Amino acid sequence: MPDDLTAKPPIPPLVTMGDPRLAQPSAPVDLARIATPEFQAQLHTLTHALVEYLGIGIAAPQVGWFERFFLMLLEREGPDDEPEQELQVWINPEIVSTSEEHAWAWEGCLSVPGLRGWVRRPAAVAVRGYNARGEQVSAEFRGWEARVFQHEYDHLDGMLFPYRVADAHHLVMTPLLEQRESWPADWPAPGARDAPLGDVVPEDDLG
């Protein structure tokens, strides 16, 4: 364990789909561990893994730690109205409630390389959990932020986005997704071809 948490630690390899461990629910974090140097070092390592693997979120099981915590990057308005990224730590998170409204989006995952899926999820969620200081926190997310939270939360329950698609045709190899202007208008589902990447489409907008 490094004494200097500003140093870049060794980055664990990603655990990918097909590994049976990734399909199992993870254990809750003992809250007494959060303040320990060992757990803080894990958060430090996971942060560097997020950067190394170019993710917008990463869950502990994705690097072989089968406990209930994850990181997510959110975009916030900074000085001079310039966008900034905020890193959030969620430990033992819970989804308290979900909206009746749903939305669709193209999802990818560090643990599912080369594949994207057209996935339906609740458009908004109310959540709670603990932060990196062991403080209980709560939040409400809508749109893309709700999507990222639910995606990372799924990892803690052994769920990957390919398991959530409504139809096997909703799974597409990434190179083909980049050529989607050549797709039929309704392929692989209404609205999917023209949906902006990194955003969600309200279900009501799909007709």
Buried (B, 14 or more C-beta within 10 A) or exposed (E): EEEEBEEEBEBBEBBBBEEEEBBEEBEEBEEEBBEEEEBBBBBBBBBBBBEBBEBBBBBBBBBEBBBBBBBBBBEEEEEEEEEEEEBBBBBBBEBEEBBEEBBBBBBBBBBBEEBBBBBBBBBBBBBBBBEBEBEEBEBEBBBBBBBBBBBBBBBBEBBBBBEBBEEEEBBBEEEEBEEBEEBEEEEBBEBBBEBEEEEBBEBEEBE
